[in-house]
Every structure is written in C-alpha cells, then in structure tokens.
Amino acid sequence: AFGAVNGTLFCMIAEGIGSIIVLLLVRKIGVKLVESIFSREKIESVRFLKSSKAKLILFTLIFIIPGTPKDLLCYYAGLTDMNFGVLAAVCFFGRFPSIVTSVVGGSAIGEQNYLFAVIVFAATAVISLAGILIYNRINSGKISETKNDKIEKLNKKANTKIFSFQKIYRIEQKKAGEKSPVLSLKNASISHLLRPNDVI
C-alpha cells in the first residue's frame, strides 16, 4: 500500500521507536523483564555478550548478520553496560537489511510481480540461513569459552583450598611432633583424605 520506499521508512521508524522502548524498559526493570519473555536457555545462549571484552563490536556484527535472533539480542543488550545511544543505533540500523527485503518482497507481491518476489525471498532465505550458521558457530564458541573460564576459576579455588588445608596440616603436624596419639590419629585421617600428588 505504501510502496517499497515509504514502507521501508515507516517500518524503520516503528522499529527504532520499539527498540528504544525495549532498551529503556530493560534498563529500568532489569533481568526479570527479559526472563518473562525468553526462556533461560535462550538467555544463556547470549550471555557471552555481557562478559566479552569486545562486546560492542561482537554485538554489532551479530546484530547485522541476517537470521540472528534480533529481538533476543535487543532485550539482552539492555542488561549490559554498553552505551545506550550506541545500542539504539545498532538496533535501528542492524534491522535495515531484513526490513528492506521484507518490504520489497511484499511490495512485489502487491504489484503481482511474483517472480521478483520469489527471487527476493529466496535470496533472503539463503542469506538468513548463512547468518544463522555463522551465529551458531560464534555462539557455540563463546559458550565453550565461558564454560572453560568457569571451570578454570573453580579449579583455582579448589587448589587454593587444598594448599591452605595442607599447610595447616603440616604446621599442626610439626607442632605435635607426632607425640600425641590423638593428634596422630587425626593427622592420619586427614592424610588419608589427601591424594598422593597433592602433598607438598
């Protein structure tokens, strides 16, 4: 009804206003709003955006790729400390390719130019599929990095506790001089809990 140009313009304006409202609401309400709309599994899939050092660049690249979950990305971006104006701009311009193809394809159908519409939607489907594959690859890699970081932190904490435990044990053993049968029995039980490789 509006044509390709006007239709694109109206959609971009509506999308921009919607993105700003979403970002404002998420900044105001917080994670509860996001969790009320998306499953925890989906939220976890984009959690790397919050911990990544280059999160703004990563967010921009992922958002521009056709086929990525832009609604989820927009909502989750509001939970990060990224600049509000930059986020709004990325959300606005990042949807431009998808909006253009949708409006142009719909306009072609309205003008009964079905061949052109099929070409537009087929090209969009191919690009979107490629975008989804790229997003899944980036996503899986970042999730693996996040899990590995968590495991590494847990290992460090465990090693620190083991070291402290061993140190206390050695001090008590030295003080007792293996003279007290009660303490010797206690130390023996503690020593039994330690692995051979853990003893300093």
Salt bridges, closest charged atoms under 4 A:
GLU15 OE2 - ARG95 NE 3.01
GLU35 OE2 - ARG40 NH2 2.85
GLU44 OE1 - ARG47 NE 3.17
ASP71 OD1 - ARG95 NH2 3.05
ASP81 OD1 - LYS55 NZ 2.47
GLU145 OE1 - LYS142 NZ 3.83
GLU152 OE2 - LYS156 NZ 3.76
ASP198 OD2 - ARG195 NE 2.56
